[in-house]
Amino acid sequence: MSIPDTSRADAASWRGPVGDSTFKKVSRRLLPILIVFYVLAYIGRSNLSYAALTMNVDLGITDAAYGLVAGVFFIAYFFFEVPSNILLDRFGARKWIARILVTWGIVIVCTAFVQTVPQLYLARFLLGVAEAGFFPGVILYLSRWYLGRDAAKSVSTFMLAIPISYMIGAPISGWIIDHADWLGMPSWRWIFILEGIPSIVGGIVCFFILPDRARDVKWLSNTEKDWLESSLAAEAALKPQKSKHYLSKKTFFNPVVWALILVYFAIEMGEYGLGFWTPLIIERTSEHLSATNVGLLTAATYVLGAVAMVLWGRSSDNRRERRWHTIIPTLLCAAALIGIGFVADSLVAVVFLAVIIAAVYSLFGPFWALQSYFLSGATAVVGIAMINSCGNLAGFVSPYLIGVMSDWTGNQYAGFAVIAVLMLLSAVVLAKLVHNEKFREQEDKTLADSDDTASLLPEPQKEFHA
């Protein structure tokens, strides 16, 4: 079955006038809110890397121990992701996401008062427990507001929060390290206090403003609500792997889910390896950089990532192609991870960091669009959480691996070479899927059926297609 060529057509034209107005309203009303929440999440989990500029000396933390401190967050994340997503599905996104925001904000503030490394381990573990379920919960939430053909665009726009969080958090954290030596407490403690409180406030705001479903909002007309609900129902009817049970064999033993887990693990190895080590790597390129300058350079590397994420996600949606939009950045990232070792200890390394970040972040939109071809209902609730939780184990492995390899070899880039190999392996897995006949038939069917969905949509959509 051939895939219709829409690369030369207006990417929005297939929705019709009612669909276009619905898409624009949903994007304008929901995405800014979710982006702000995710910015708070990433600032809260990554501020450890800026605190480390002085905290590691105060608490006597080695590179290997720091890698473990950064990674233990994801152990808790792994165990609590799936239960959290099930609870979000049961209680609704508004209440559960609000709970997540408030609890992780409280834990971040409490981290400011740790006195020993074991206490820091515990604080990071509890932060993982508190934050678990936020990202897969939002991906699930977006799947109930956007059709599959808009998946890469909506997800990549939402995930702009990641580079934005570094652009905002890096210079702020650097400034706090240089200047916030108040009340007899070292500046690294103030990072956790000042950057944890906004999450608590955000959780309270979330409880009052985030809608659970289209029927709950006043900013969509009845016609737009009917279009959205009917369109989502029609699309869900075309998807395989449906299950009414959360703990289903179709999910836990789904080979596509496990293939995506392997790929996402490699992607997250790249992201978190950079996220927790970039400030330290930049600091070590010159003896004359202040913490503020380190923060500004770190922020600069994420500008390219933000641009690449949006443009690549749009390209994936416009061409209705996911596989090669995932493979190509993976190969580029692997090459840059290897190359950065040859420009060590110079500011050229900052350029390579920017390339790696751009490659990693451009992966997110196309990758998360892949799951929308196969998962729906309770299978999506658990499948998305499985992919994210297992993939996020890289958040434990990656920083710890880099720290151990740095201590062992004396080269802070040795761990990057290992990550590059994993990225290459993930590209091989995706290439195998390209040549997997069953997978290709399903992708072609899903993409082609998105046109056939018009016969099941509300009348305004059919009139537009005609």
C-alpha positions as CSV (number, residue, x, y, z in Angstrom):
1,M,0.0,0.0,0.0
2,S,1.6,3.3,-1.1
3,I,1.8,6.3,1.2
4,P,0.2,9.5,-0.3
5,D,2.7,12.2,-1.0
6,T,1.9,15.2,1.1
7,S,5.3,16.8,1.1
8,R,4.2,19.5,-1.4
9,A,0.8,20.0,0.1
10,D,-0.2,22.3,2.9
11,A,0.4,20.2,6.0
12,A,-2.7,21.6,7.7
13,S,-5.1,21.2,4.7
14,W,-6.1,17.7,5.5
15,R,-8.0,18.7,8.7
16,G,-10.5,21.0,7.1
17,P,-11.5,24.5,8.4
18,V,-13.1,23.1,11.6
19,G,-10.1,20.9,12.3
20,D,-7.6,23.7,11.6
21,S,-9.4,26.0,14.1
22,T,-9.5,23.2,16.7
23,F,-5.8,22.4,16.2
24,K,-4.8,26.1,16.6
25,K,-6.9,26.6,19.7
26,V,-5.7,23.5,21.4
27,S,-2.1,24.3,20.6
28,R,-2.5,27.9,21.8
29,R,-4.2,27.0,25.1
30,L,-2.5,23.8,26.2
31,L,1.1,23.7,24.8
32,P,2.3,26.9,26.6
33,I,1.1,25.6,29.9
34,L,2.6,22.2,29.5
35,I,5.9,23.7,28.3
36,V,6.1,25.9,31.4
37,F,5.6,22.8,33.6
38,Y,8.2,20.8,31.8
39,V,10.7,23.7,32.0
40,L,10.2,23.6,35.8
41,A,10.7,19.8,35.7
42,Y,14.0,20.0,33.8
43,I,15.4,22.9,35.8
44,G,14.5,20.9,38.9
45,R,16.3,17.7,37.8
46,S,19.3,19.3,36.0
47,N,20.1,22.1,38.5
48,L,22.3,19.4,40.2
49,S,24.8,19.9,37.4
50,Y,25.3,23.6,38.3
51,A,25.2,23.0,42.0
52,A,28.1,20.4,41.4
53,L,30.4,23.3,40.4
54,T,30.9,23.9,44.2
55,M,28.8,21.2,45.9
56,N,31.2,18.4,44.8
57,V,34.0,20.1,46.7
58,D,32.0,20.9,49.8
59,L,30.7,17.3,50.1
60,G,33.8,15.6,48.8
61,I,32.1,14.0,45.8
62,T,34.3,12.3,43.1
63,D,33.3,12.1,39.4
64,A,32.1,8.5,39.8
65,A,30.1,9.4,43.0
66,Y,28.6,12.4,41.2
67,G,27.5,10.2,38.3
68,L,25.7,7.9,40.8
69,V,24.1,10.9,42.5
70,A,22.8,12.1,39.1
71,G,21.7,8.7,38.1
72,V,19.9,7.4,41.2
73,F,17.0,9.7,40.3
74,F,16.2,7.4,37.4
75,I,16.1,4.2,39.4
76,A,13.1,5.6,41.2
77,Y,11.8,6.9,37.9
78,F,11.9,3.4,36.4
79,F,9.9,1.8,39.2
80,F,7.2,4.4,39.5
81,E,6.6,5.5,35.9
82,V,4.0,2.8,35.0
83,P,2.0,3.0,38.3
84,S,2.0,6.8,38.0
85,N,0.6,6.8,34.4
86,I,-2.1,4.3,35.4
87,L,-3.1,6.7,38.3
88,L,-3.1,9.6,35.9
89,D,-5.5,7.7,33.7
90,R,-7.7,7.0,36.7
91,F,-7.7,10.4,38.4
92,G,-7.3,12.6,35.4
93,A,-4.3,14.7,34.2
94,R,-5.3,17.9,36.0
95,K,-5.2,16.4,39.5
96,W,-2.3,14.0,39.0
97,I,0.1,16.4,37.1
98,A,-0.7,19.1,39.8
99,R,0.3,16.5,42.5
100,I,3.5,15.7,40.6
101,L,4.5,19.3,40.4
102,V,3.9,20.1,44.1
103,T,5.7,17.0,45.4
104,W,8.8,17.4,43.2
105,G,9.0,21.1,44.2
106,I,9.0,20.2,47.9
107,V,11.7,17.5,47.4
108,I,13.9,20.0,45.4
109,V,13.7,22.6,48.2
110,C,14.5,19.9,50.8
111,T,17.6,18.9,48.8
112,A,19.1,22.2,49.8
113,F,19.5,21.0,53.4
114,V,21.4,17.7,52.8
115,Q,24.6,17.4,54.8
116,T,26.1,14.1,53.5
117,V,26.4,12.2,50.2
118,P,24.0,9.4,51.4
119,Q,21.4,12.1,52.2
120,L,21.9,13.5,48.7
121,Y,21.4,10.0,47.2
122,L,18.1,9.8,49.1
123,A,17.0,13.2,48.0
124,R,17.6,12.4,44.4
125,F,15.8,9.1,44.7
126,L,12.7,10.8,46.2
127,L,12.8,13.4,43.4
128,G,12.5,10.5,40.9
129,V,9.6,9.1,42.9
130,A,7.9,12.5,42.9
131,E,8.5,13.3,39.2
132,A,7.7,9.8,37.8
133,G,4.9,9.8,35.4
134,F,5.0,13.4,34.3
135,F,6.5,13.0,30.9
136,P,4.6,9.8,29.8
137,G,1.5,11.4,31.4
138,V,1.8,14.4,29.1
139,I,2.5,12.3,26.0
140,L,-0.7,10.3,26.9
141,Y,-2.5,13.6,27.5
142,L,-1.5,15.0,24.1
143,S,-2.6,11.8,22.4
144,R,-6.2,12.7,23.6
145,W,-6.0,16.2,22.1
146,Y,-4.1,15.6,18.8
147,L,-4.4,13.2,15.9
148,G,-1.5,11.0,14.9
149,R,-0.6,13.1,11.9
150,D,0.2,16.0,14.3
151,A,2.0,13.9,16.8
152,A,5.6,14.8,15.9
153,K,4.8,18.5,15.7
154,S,2.9,18.6,19.0
155,V,5.5,16.5,20.9
156,S,8.5,18.4,19.5
157,T,6.8,21.7,20.4
158,F,6.1,20.5,24.0
159,M,9.7,19.2,24.3
160,L,11.0,22.6,23.4
161,A,10.8,22.9,27.2
162,I,14.1,20.9,27.5
163,P,16.4,23.3,25.6
164,I,14.4,26.2,27.0
165,S,15.0,24.9,30.5
166,Y,18.7,24.9,29.9
167,M,18.6,28.3,28.2
168,I,16.8,29.8,31.2
169,G,18.2,27.6,34.0
170,A,21.9,27.6,33.0
171,P,22.5,31.4,33.3
172,I,20.3,31.7,36.3
173,S,22.0,28.8,38.1
174,G,25.4,30.2,37.1
175,W,24.5,33.6,38.6
176,I,23.2,32.0,41.8
177,I,26.5,30.1,42.2
178,D,28.5,33.3,41.7
179,H,26.3,35.7,43.8
180,A,23.8,33.9,46.1
181,D,25.9,33.5,49.3
182,W,23.2,34.5,51.7
183,L,22.3,33.7,55.4
184,G,25.5,31.8,55.9
185,M,24.6,29.1,53.3
186,P,26.7,28.2,50.3
187,S,25.3,29.3,46.9
188,W,24.7,25.7,45.7
189,R,22.0,25.3,48.4
190,W,20.2,28.4,47.1
191,I,19.9,26.8,43.7
192,F,17.6,24.1,45.1
193,I,15.6,26.5,47.2
194,L,15.1,29.2,44.5
195,E,14.4,26.7,41.7
196,G,12.1,24.4,43.7
197,I,9.6,26.9,44.9
198,P,8.3,27.8,41.3
199,S,7.3,24.1,40.9
200,I,5.1,24.2,44.0
201,V,3.4,27.3,42.7
202,G,3.1,25.7,39.2
203,G,1.3,22.7,40.7
204,I,-1.3,24.8,42.4
205,V,-1.9,26.7,39.1
206,C,-2.1,23.4,37.2
207,F,-4.9,22.2,39.5
208,F,-7.1,25.2,38.5
209,I,-6.3,25.6,34.8
210,L,-5.5,22.3,33.1
211,P,-8.5,20.7,31.5
212,D,-8.9,16.9,31.4
213,R,-10.9,16.7,28.2
214,A,-12.4,18.7,25.4
215,R,-15.9,18.6,26.9
216,D,-14.5,20.5,29.9
217,V,-13.4,23.6,28.1
218,K,-15.2,26.8,27.0
219,W,-12.7,27.9,24.4
220,L,-13.8,25.2,21.9
221,S,-17.2,25.5,20.2
222,N,-19.6,22.5,20.2
223,T,-18.7,21.9,16.6
224,E,-15.0,21.9,17.4
225,K,-15.5,19.5,20.3
226,D,-17.6,17.1,18.2
227,W,-14.9,17.2,15.5
228,L,-12.1,16.5,17.9
229,E,-13.8,13.7,19.8
230,S,-15.1,12.0,16.6
231,S,-11.7,12.3,14.9
232,L,-9.9,10.8,17.8
233,A,-12.4,8.0,18.1
234,A,-12.1,7.3,14.3
235,E,-8.4,7.2,14.5
236,A,-8.3,4.9,17.5
237,A,-10.6,2.5,15.7
238,L,-7.8,2.1,13.0
239,K,-5.0,1.2,15.5
240,P,-3.9,-2.3,16.4
241,Q,-2.9,-3.5,19.8
242,K,-6.0,-2.4,21.6
243,S,-6.6,-3.7,25.1
244,K,-9.0,-2.9,27.9
245,H,-6.6,-4.1,30.5
246,Y,-3.5,-2.2,31.8
247,L,-1.5,-5.4,32.5
248,S,-1.8,-6.9,29.1
249,K,0.5,-9.4,27.4
250,K,0.0,-7.4,24.2
251,T,1.8,-4.6,25.8
252,F,4.5,-6.3,27.9
253,F,5.5,-8.7,25.1
254,N,4.9,-6.4,22.2
255,P,8.2,-6.6,20.1
256,V,7.6,-3.1,18.7
257,V,7.4,-1.6,22.2
258,W,10.7,-3.3,23.1
259,A,12.4,-2.2,19.9
260,L,11.3,1.4,20.8
261,I,12.6,0.9,24.3
262,L,16.0,0.0,23.0
263,V,16.1,3.0,20.7
264,Y,14.9,5.4,23.3
265,F,17.5,4.1,25.8
266,A,20.2,5.1,23.4
267,I,18.7,8.5,22.8
268,E,18.4,9.1,26.5
269,M,22.0,8.0,27.0
270,G,23.0,10.9,24.8
271,E,20.6,13.4,26.4
272,Y,21.4,12.8,30.0
273,G,25.1,12.3,29.4
274,L,25.1,15.8,28.2
275,G,22.6,17.3,30.6
276,F,24.5,16.4,33.7
277,W,28.0,16.9,32.4
278,T,27.9,19.8,29.9
279,P,28.6,22.5,32.6
280,L,31.5,20.6,34.0
281,I,32.9,19.9,30.5
282,I,32.6,23.6,29.5
283,E,34.2,24.6,32.8
284,R,37.2,22.4,32.1
285,T,37.8,23.8,28.6
286,S,39.3,27.0,30.2
287,E,40.6,28.1,33.5
288,H,39.2,31.6,33.1
289,L,35.4,30.9,32.9
290,S,33.2,32.0,35.8
291,A,30.1,30.0,36.7
292,T,28.0,32.7,35.0
293,N,30.0,32.3,31.8
294,V,29.7,28.5,32.0
295,G,25.9,28.9,32.3
296,L,25.7,31.3,29.3
297,L,27.8,29.0,27.1
298,T,25.6,26.0,28.2
299,A,22.5,28.0,27.3
300,A,24.0,28.8,23.9
301,T,24.5,25.2,23.0
302,Y,20.8,24.5,23.5
303,V,19.6,27.2,21.1
304,L,20.6,25.0,18.1
305,G,18.8,22.1,19.8
306,A,15.6,24.1,20.1
307,V,15.6,25.1,16.4
308,A,16.5,21.6,15.2
309,M,13.7,20.1,17.4
310,V,11.0,22.2,15.8
311,L,12.1,22.1,12.2
312,W,12.8,18.4,12.2
313,G,9.5,17.6,13.9
314,R,7.6,19.7,11.2
315,S,9.6,17.9,8.5
316,S,8.6,14.5,9.9
317,D,4.9,15.5,10.0
318,N,4.9,17.2,6.6
319,R,6.5,14.2,4.9
320,R,4.6,11.7,7.1
321,E,7.8,9.8,7.7
322,R,9.2,8.7,11.0
323,R,11.9,6.1,10.6
324,W,14.6,8.0,8.7
325,H,13.8,11.1,10.6
326,T,14.9,9.1,13.6
327,I,17.9,7.2,12.0
328,I,19.6,10.2,10.5
329,P,20.0,12.3,13.7
330,T,21.1,9.1,15.5
331,L,24.0,8.7,13.1
332,L,24.9,12.3,13.3
333,C,24.9,12.2,17.1
334,A,27.2,9.2,17.1
335,A,29.7,10.8,14.8
336,A,29.8,14.0,17.0
337,L,30.1,12.0,20.2
338,I,33.2,10.4,18.7
339,G,34.6,13.6,17.3
340,I,34.3,15.6,20.5
341,G,37.1,13.6,22.0
342,F,39.6,15.0,19.4
343,V,38.9,18.6,20.4
344,A,39.1,18.1,24.1
345,D,40.1,20.9,26.4
346,S,39.3,23.6,23.8
347,L,36.3,25.8,23.3
348,V,35.7,23.9,20.0
349,A,34.3,21.2,22.2
350,V,31.3,23.6,22.8
351,V,30.5,23.5,19.1
352,F,30.5,19.7,19.1
353,L,28.3,19.8,22.2
354,A,25.8,22.0,20.3
355,V,25.8,19.5,17.4
356,I,25.2,16.6,19.7
357,I,22.4,18.4,21.5
358,A,20.7,19.4,18.2
359,A,20.9,15.8,16.9
360,V,19.5,14.3,20.2
361,Y,16.6,16.8,20.5
362,S,15.6,16.5,16.8
363,L,14.9,12.8,17.5
364,F,12.2,13.3,20.1
365,G,9.3,14.4,17.8
366,P,9.6,11.7,15.2
367,F,10.4,9.0,17.8
368,W,7.4,9.7,20.0
369,A,5.2,9.8,16.8
370,L,6.1,6.2,16.1
371,Q,4.2,4.9,19.1
372,S,1.0,6.6,18.0
373,Y,0.9,4.1,15.0
374,F,0.5,1.1,17.3
375,L,-0.8,1.9,20.7
376,S,-4.2,3.0,21.9
377,G,-6.4,2.7,25.0
378,A,-5.0,0.9,28.1
379,T,-2.1,-0.4,25.9
380,A,-1.0,3.2,25.2
381,V,-1.2,4.1,28.9
382,V,1.2,1.3,29.9
383,G,3.2,1.1,26.6
384,I,4.2,4.8,26.7
385,A,5.2,4.6,30.3
386,M,7.2,1.4,29.6
387,I,9.1,3.1,26.8
388,N,9.8,6.2,28.9
389,S,10.7,4.4,32.1
390,C,13.0,1.8,30.6
391,G,14.6,4.4,28.3
392,N,15.1,6.7,31.3
393,L,17.2,4.1,33.0
394,A,19.8,5.7,30.7
395,G,19.6,8.6,33.1
396,F,21.2,6.4,35.7
397,V,23.6,4.6,33.4
398,S,24.8,7.5,31.3
399,P,26.1,10.0,33.9
400,Y,27.5,7.2,36.1
401,L,29.2,5.6,33.0
402,I,30.8,9.0,32.1
403,G,32.0,9.5,35.6
404,V,33.5,6.0,36.0
405,M,35.2,6.2,32.6
406,S,36.6,9.6,33.5
407,D,38.0,8.4,36.7
408,W,39.3,5.2,35.2
409,T,40.9,6.6,32.0
410,G,41.6,10.2,33.0
411,N,39.6,11.2,29.9
412,Q,36.2,12.8,30.4
413,Y,35.2,12.0,26.8
414,A,35.8,8.2,27.1
415,G,32.3,7.6,28.2
416,F,31.0,9.6,25.1
417,A,32.6,7.0,22.8
418,V,30.7,4.2,24.6
419,I,27.4,6.2,24.1
420,A,28.3,6.7,20.4
421,V,28.5,2.9,20.0
422,L,25.0,2.5,21.6
423,M,23.6,5.2,19.3
424,L,25.0,3.3,16.3
425,L,23.4,0.1,17.6
426,S,20.0,1.9,17.9
427,A,20.3,3.1,14.3
428,V,20.8,-0.6,13.3
429,V,17.7,-1.6,15.2
430,L,15.7,1.1,13.4
431,A,17.2,0.1,10.0
432,K,16.1,-3.5,10.8
433,L,12.6,-2.2,11.3
434,V,12.7,-0.5,8.0
435,H,13.3,-3.8,6.3
436,N,10.8,-5.7,8.6
437,E,7.9,-6.4,6.3
438,K,5.3,-6.6,9.0
439,F,6.4,-3.2,10.5
440,R,6.5,-1.6,7.1
441,E,3.0,-2.8,6.2
442,Q,1.7,-1.5,9.5
443,E,3.3,1.9,9.1
444,D,2.0,2.2,5.5
445,K,-1.4,1.1,6.7
446,T,-1.5,3.6,9.5
447,L,-0.3,6.5,7.4
448,A,-2.7,5.6,4.5
449,D,-5.6,5.0,6.9
450,S,-5.2,8.5,8.3
451,D,-6.7,9.6,4.9
452,D,-9.4,7.0,5.1
453,T,-10.3,8.4,8.6
454,A,-12.1,11.2,6.7
455,S,-15.0,8.9,6.0
456,L,-15.6,8.6,9.8
457,L,-15.1,12.2,10.7
458,P,-17.7,14.9,11.3
459,E,-19.4,16.4,8.3
460,P,-17.3,19.6,8.0
461,Q,-14.2,17.4,7.5
462,K,-15.8,15.3,4.7
463,E,-16.9,18.5,2.9
464,F,-13.4,19.8,3.0
465,H,-11.9,16.6,1.6
466,A,-14.5,16.5,-1.2
